C-alpha cells in the first residue's frame, strides 16, 4: 500500500504560541509579565479548562486579564509561563485548591469543562492547542511537588518548567510518555478493537500502547498488536503525532501492514477486535458500531486510510 500522508494537522497541535524558552530564566522579565495588565492567564481547575460557549457548536478559550487574573494568582496555586500570543505573555495557573472556582471569576465568563468534550472541531485549533498545553503542564506541576529521589519538597524554577528538590537538588522536568497508536490494515480491511477501558460500549478504535525502554517505535507497534490481538505486523509507516495531555502523552501515529489475519485477543486489554471493510466504516451505525472521537488521532488514521482507498 502506498504511503498515506497526514491530510491536516491533528487537534491540539499547531500552537500559535511563541514558547520563548529563553525568557524562562529571566526572573525580572517574568515578574514584570506576571504583573502586567496585558498578560493573559489560562486557568485550569481539576484538569478542566475554562471555555465560553461550551453548550453550543462554537466554543472558545477564555483568557483572563487584569483584576480577574490577579484574583487567580492570589489563589496561590501552581503557575507556568506558556509563551507569548501576539506579543502578550501567556501563563497557565492551576486553581484546583478552590472547592468552587466560580467566586474567583467574573460573572458568566464561562464554564470549566473537560477539554475532550469541546476539542473535536468546536474550539478553534489555536485555542485547543493552548488549552491542552496548559492542562498538561498544570497536571505535571500538581503531581510533582515532592522529589522522586529523596521525598523532600520541590520548588519551581524556570518559570514553572522545572522542579528542583530543596534537599538533594535533583532537577525534575515535565514528563511526556510516548505511546504508539496504529491502524493495522490488510487489503481492503482494517483492524479495530474495543478496549476494556472504553466507556462507550459500541466504539471500535485503533490499537495503541506505551513504548517500552530499549524499544524502537516500529518495534512497539509490532509488539503491541501481537500482544493485544495476536496479529503479526510487517511494514510500519509513520503518519503523524498528536499531543494528548490526558494526562501526559504524545501519540505517535502509524500504519501497520498485517501479515496474518487470525485474531486472538488479550482479554485483559481488549473485549473484542474485528476486521472492518471500507464499506462498513462508511456507515458504522448500520453495522452496529461507532468510530473514535473526532479530536483523536485514531479517527485521523481511519479517515486518511479511507481516503487513500
C-alpha positions as CSV (number, residue, x, y, z in Angstrom):
1,X,0.0,0.0,0.0
2,X,1.4,3.5,-0.9
3,X,2.5,5.8,2.0
4,X,-0.5,7.6,3.5
5,X,0.3,11.2,4.4
6,X,-1.5,13.3,7.0
7,X,-4.2,15.3,5.4
8,X,-4.3,18.1,8.0
9,X,-2.9,18.9,11.5
10,X,-4.1,16.9,14.4
11,X,-6.3,18.5,17.1
12,X,-4.2,20.0,20.0
13,X,-1.2,20.6,17.7
14,X,-0.2,23.7,15.7
15,X,0.2,26.0,18.7
16,X,0.0,29.8,18.0
17,X,2.3,30.4,20.9
18,X,6.0,31.5,20.8
19,X,7.2,29.5,23.7
20,X,10.1,31.9,24.3
21,X,12.2,29.4,26.3
22,X,15.0,32.0,26.6
23,X,12.8,34.1,28.9
24,X,12.1,31.3,31.5
25,X,15.3,32.1,33.4
26,X,14.8,35.8,33.3
27,X,13.1,36.4,36.7
28,X,12.7,40.1,36.2
29,X,11.0,39.7,32.9
30,X,8.7,37.0,34.2
31,X,7.8,39.1,37.3
32,X,7.0,42.1,35.1
33,X,4.9,40.0,32.8
34,X,3.0,38.4,35.8
35,X,2.1,41.9,37.0
36,X,1.2,43.3,33.6
37,X,-2.5,44.0,32.9
38,X,-1.9,43.0,29.3
39,X,-0.8,39.4,30.1
40,X,-3.1,36.5,29.6
41,X,-3.9,33.8,32.1
42,X,-5.3,30.4,31.3
43,X,-6.9,28.8,34.4
44,X,-7.1,25.1,35.0
45,X,-9.4,23.7,37.6
46,X,-9.0,20.0,38.5
47,X,-7.9,19.1,34.9
48,X,-10.7,21.2,33.4
49,X,-10.3,24.2,31.1
50,X,-12.3,27.5,31.1
51,X,-14.4,27.7,28.0
52,X,-17.0,30.1,26.7
53,X,-19.9,28.6,24.7
54,X,-19.3,25.1,25.8
55,X,-23.0,24.2,25.3
56,X,-23.0,25.4,21.7
57,X,-21.4,24.4,18.5
58,X,-18.8,27.2,18.6
59,X,-16.8,27.3,21.8
60,X,-13.7,29.5,22.6
61,X,-11.0,29.6,25.2
62,X,-11.2,32.1,28.0
63,X,-8.1,34.2,28.6
64,X,-8.2,36.3,31.8
65,X,-6.5,39.6,32.3
66,X,-6.4,42.4,34.9
67,X,-8.3,42.0,38.2
68,X,-9.6,38.6,37.3
69,X,-6.1,37.3,36.7
70,X,-4.8,38.9,39.9
71,X,-7.5,37.1,41.8
72,X,-6.4,33.8,40.3
73,X,-2.7,34.5,41.3
74,X,-3.8,35.2,44.8
75,X,-5.3,31.7,45.0
76,X,-1.7,30.5,45.4
77,X,-1.8,27.6,43.0
78,X,1.0,26.4,40.7
79,X,1.6,28.5,37.5
80,X,3.8,28.3,34.5
81,X,4.8,30.6,31.6
82,X,3.5,29.2,28.4
83,X,4.9,31.7,25.9
84,X,3.6,34.8,24.0
85,X,0.5,35.2,21.9
86,X,0.5,38.2,19.6
87,X,3.2,39.8,21.8
88,X,1.3,39.2,25.1
89,X,2.7,36.9,27.8
90,X,0.5,33.8,28.5
91,X,0.5,32.0,31.8
92,X,-1.3,28.8,32.9
93,X,-2.5,28.8,36.5
94,X,-3.9,25.9,38.5
95,X,-6.8,26.8,40.9
96,X,-7.7,23.3,41.9
97,X,-7.4,24.1,45.6
98,X,-10.6,26.1,45.3
99,X,-13.6,24.0,46.1
100,X,-15.7,26.3,43.9
101,X,-13.8,28.4,41.3
102,X,-16.9,30.5,40.3
103,X,-16.3,33.2,43.0
104,X,-12.8,33.7,41.7
105,X,-14.0,34.6,38.2
106,X,-16.1,37.4,36.6
107,X,-19.8,36.6,36.4
108,X,-20.9,34.4,33.5
109,X,-17.5,34.4,31.9
110,X,-17.6,30.7,31.0
111,X,-17.5,27.2,32.5
112,X,-14.8,24.6,33.3
113,X,-15.1,21.6,31.1
114,X,-13.2,18.5,30.1
115,X,-11.2,19.7,27.0
116,X,-12.1,16.5,25.2
117,X,-15.8,17.5,25.2
118,X,-15.1,20.5,23.1
119,X,-11.8,19.9,21.4
120,X,-13.0,18.0,18.3
121,X,-13.9,20.8,16.0
122,X,-15.9,23.1,18.4
123,X,-12.8,25.0,19.5
124,X,-10.6,27.0,17.1
125,X,-7.4,24.9,16.5
126,X,-5.2,27.5,18.3
127,X,-7.4,27.6,21.4
128,X,-7.5,23.8,21.6
129,X,-3.7,23.7,21.4
130,X,-3.1,26.4,24.1
131,X,-5.7,24.8,26.5
132,X,-4.1,21.4,26.0
133,X,-0.7,22.9,26.7
134,X,-2.0,24.5,29.9
135,X,-3.7,21.3,31.0
136,X,-0.7,19.1,30.5
137,X,1.8,21.4,32.2
138,X,-0.5,22.0,35.2
139,X,-1.0,18.3,35.6
140,X,2.7,17.9,35.9
141,X,3.1,20.8,38.3
142,X,0.4,19.4,40.6
143,X,1.7,15.9,40.6
144,X,5.4,16.7,41.2
145,X,5.5,18.7,44.4
146,X,7.9,16.3,46.0
147,X,11.2,14.8,44.9
148,X,11.1,11.3,43.5
149,X,14.6,10.7,44.7
150,X,14.6,11.7,48.4
151,X,11.0,12.7,49.0
152,X,11.7,16.3,50.0
153,X,9.6,19.2,48.8
154,X,10.4,20.7,45.4
155,X,10.4,24.4,44.4
156,X,9.5,25.7,40.9
157,X,12.2,27.1,38.7
158,X,12.5,28.4,35.1
159,X,9.0,29.9,35.2
160,X,7.4,26.7,36.2
161,X,9.2,24.4,33.7
162,X,11.5,22.7,36.2
163,X,11.0,21.5,39.8
164,X,14.2,21.4,42.0
165,X,14.5,19.4,45.2
166,X,15.1,21.6,48.2
167,X,17.3,18.9,49.8
168,X,19.2,16.9,47.2
169,X,19.0,19.5,44.3
170,X,17.7,16.9,41.8
171,X,16.0,18.7,38.9
172,X,12.7,17.3,37.6
173,X,11.3,18.3,34.2
174,X,7.9,17.9,32.6
175,X,7.2,14.3,31.6
176,X,5.6,13.2,28.4
177,X,5.0,9.5,27.9
178,X,5.3,8.3,24.3
179,X,2.6,5.9,23.0
180,X,2.2,4.4,19.6
181,X,-1.2,4.2,18.0
182,X,-1.7,2.3,14.8
183,X,-4.2,1.3,12.2
184,X,-3.4,-2.2,11.1
185,X,-4.7,-2.9,7.6
186,X,-4.7,-5.8,5.1
187,X,-6.2,-5.5,1.7
188,X,-9.5,-3.6,1.8
189,X,-9.9,-4.1,5.6
190,X,-8.5,-2.6,8.8
191,X,-8.4,-3.9,12.3
192,X,-10.2,-2.1,15.1
193,X,-10.6,-3.1,18.7
194,X,-12.9,-2.4,21.6
195,X,-10.8,-1.8,24.7
196,X,-11.8,-2.8,28.2
197,X,-11.3,0.9,29.1
198,X,-13.8,2.4,26.6
199,X,-16.8,3.9,28.3
200,X,-18.8,3.6,25.1
201,X,-19.9,0.0,24.6
202,X,-20.1,0.2,20.8
203,X,-16.9,2.2,20.0
204,X,-14.1,0.5,18.0
205,X,-10.8,2.2,17.6
206,X,-7.2,1.7,16.5
207,X,-4.9,-0.2,18.8
208,X,-2.4,1.6,21.0
209,X,0.2,1.1,23.7
210,X,3.1,2.6,25.5
211,X,6.7,2.4,24.2
212,X,8.9,0.3,26.4
213,X,12.6,1.0,27.3
214,X,15.1,-0.1,24.7
215,X,12.4,-0.3,22.0
216,X,12.1,1.5,18.7
217,X,8.7,2.9,17.8
218,X,8.3,0.4,14.9
219,X,9.1,-2.4,17.3
220,X,6.5,-1.1,19.8
221,X,3.8,-1.1,17.0
222,X,4.5,-4.7,16.2
223,X,4.7,-5.9,19.8
224,X,1.5,-4.1,21.0
225,X,-0.5,-5.5,18.1
226,X,0.8,-9.0,18.6
227,X,0.2,-8.8,22.4
228,X,-3.3,-7.4,22.1
229,X,-4.8,-9.3,19.1
230,X,-2.3,-11.9,18.1
231,X,-1.8,-10.4,14.6
232,X,1.7,-10.2,13.1
233,X,2.7,-6.9,11.5
234,X,5.3,-6.4,8.8
235,X,5.8,-3.0,7.2
236,X,5.2,0.0,9.6
237,X,4.9,3.6,8.2
238,X,4.7,6.8,10.2
239,X,1.6,9.1,9.8
240,X,1.7,11.9,12.3
241,X,1.8,12.7,16.0
242,X,-0.5,14.4,18.5
243,X,-0.1,15.9,21.9
244,X,-2.5,14.1,24.2
245,X,-2.5,15.7,27.7
246,X,-5.0,13.3,29.2
247,X,-2.9,13.3,31.3
248,X,0.6,13.3,29.7
249,X,1.1,11.5,26.4
250,X,2.4,12.1,22.9
251,X,0.6,9.9,20.5
252,X,2.8,8.6,17.6
253,X,0.5,7.5,14.7
254,X,1.4,4.6,12.4
255,X,0.0,2.3,9.8
256,X,1.0,-1.3,10.0
257,X,0.5,-3.9,7.3
258,X,-0.8,-7.2,8.7
259,X,0.9,-10.4,7.8
260,X,-1.7,-12.6,9.4
261,X,-5.5,-12.3,9.8
262,X,-6.4,-14.6,12.7
263,X,-7.4,-12.6,15.8
264,X,-6.5,-13.9,19.3
265,X,-7.4,-11.1,21.8
266,X,-5.8,-10.5,25.2
267,X,-9.0,-10.2,27.4
268,X,-7.3,-8.1,30.0
269,X,-6.8,-5.3,27.3
270,X,-9.4,-6.0,24.6
271,X,-13.0,-7.0,24.8
272,X,-13.3,-7.5,21.1
273,X,-11.4,-6.9,17.8
274,X,-12.6,-7.3,14.2
275,X,-11.7,-6.7,10.6
276,X,-13.8,-3.9,9.1
277,X,-14.2,-3.2,5.4
278,X,-14.3,0.3,4.0
279,X,-18.0,-0.1,3.2
280,X,-18.7,-0.9,6.9
281,X,-16.7,2.1,8.1
282,X,-18.5,4.4,5.7
283,X,-21.8,3.6,7.6
284,X,-20.8,2.4,11.1
285,X,-24.3,3.0,12.6
286,X,-25.8,0.5,10.1
287,X,-23.3,-2.1,11.3
288,X,-23.7,-1.5,15.0
289,X,-20.5,0.3,16.0
290,X,-19.1,3.8,16.4
291,X,-15.8,5.3,15.3
292,X,-13.5,7.0,17.8
293,X,-14.0,10.7,18.8
294,X,-13.3,13.4,16.3
295,X,-10.4,15.0,18.3
296,X,-8.4,11.8,18.3
297,X,-5.5,10.8,16.1
298,X,-7.2,7.4,15.9
299,X,-10.0,9.0,13.9
300,X,-7.5,10.7,11.6
301,X,-5.7,7.5,10.9
302,X,-9.0,5.9,9.9
303,X,-10.2,8.8,7.8
304,X,-6.9,9.1,5.9
305,X,-6.8,5.4,5.3
306,X,-10.4,5.6,3.9
307,X,-9.5,8.5,1.6
308,X,-6.5,6.5,0.2
309,X,-8.5,3.5,-0.7
